[in-house]
Amino acid sequence: MIIVGCLLVGIGVGMIAGDAGAGALIGLGIGFLGEALFGRGRTPWSRSRSAE
């Protein structure tokens, strides 16, 4: 859901700025980064299980 939320926010900001396509791509990129860092209960600052 992080990807979808960022995508919709990006489209909204892009529509205000006058270019919805660019806003969608920026929102999608931020959404993928957010999903990689925070998706499925992960925290980027926690230790991995293989390190223990």
C-alpha positions in Angstrom: 0.0 0.0 0.0 3.0 2.3 0.4 3.5 2.2 -3.4 -0.1 3.1 -4.2 -0.2 5.9 -1.6 3.0 7.5 -2.9 1.8 7.1 -6.5 -1.5 8.9 -5.8 0.2 11.7 -3.9 2.7 12.0 -6.8 -0.1 12.3 -9.3 -1.9 14.9 -7.2 1.3 17.0 -6.8 2.0 16.6 -10.5 -1.5 17.8 -11.5 -1.0 20.9 -9.3 2.5 21.5 -10.9 1.1 20.8 -14.4 2.7 17.5 -15.3 0.8 14.5 -13.9 3.0 11.9 -15.7 6.2 13.2 -14.1 4.5 13.3 -10.7 3.3 9.7 -11.1 6.8 8.5 -11.9 8.4 10.4 -9.0 5.7 9.1 -6.7 6.2 5.5 -7.9 9.9 5.7 -7.4 9.5 7.0 -3.8 6.9 4.3 -3.2 9.3 1.5 -4.3 12.0 2.9 -2.1 9.6 3.2 0.8 8.4 -0.4 0.3 12.0 -1.6 0.2 12.8 0.2 3.4 9.6 -0.1 5.5 7.4 -2.6 3.8 6.1 -5.8 5.5 7.1 -4.7 9.0 10.8 -4.2 8.2 12.8 -1.4 9.8 16.0 -0.3 8.1 17.9 0.1 11.3 17.2 -3.3 12.8 19.8 -6.1 12.7 19.3 -9.0 10.3 18.7 -12.5 11.6 21.8 -13.8 9.8 24.1 -11.5 11.8 23.2 -13.3 15.1 
